[in-house]
Amino acid sequence: MTPWNPTVLADIAGTDDLHISPFRTDGTTYGTPTWIWSVVVDGDLYVRAYNGVASRWHASAMSKGGGRISAGGHTLNVTFTPAEAAVSDGVDAAYRSKYAGSPYLAPMIGARAKAATVKIAPANSDSEAGA
């Protein structure tokens, strides 16, 4: 897996305006961008689906494994994988820190959203995102 370019990751971490576009069923067309929250934990980028594993974007991301994100002034080709359970507490803490005071915080650290935690990594073909 390609590591993030630190500057690009810092740009993404500094905004709460991440749009995710997993591939559609054809595997080449990007889906409609969906605005979601993102956090960085130990140099990795994570997102959660508010509606859990039933979210359309989440189902597409998990079945296709790739797509595109736009955030922090960057539009990047990425891969999507389920997050390992070991990072759950760190992702919760990052959400609490970044989105403190939001009425949507509690659902985003609840069981439904936790079950739909996704790790986003640069696609090997995207030289801007990779280190």
Salt bridges, closest charged atoms under 4 A:
ASP11 OD2 - HIS74 NE2 2.67
ASP17 OD1 - HIS19 ND1 3.63
ASP44 OD2 - LYS119 NZ 3.63
ASP92 OD1 - ARG48 NH1 2.70
ASP92 OD2 - LYS114 NZ 2.78
GLU128 OE2 - HIS74 ND1 2.30
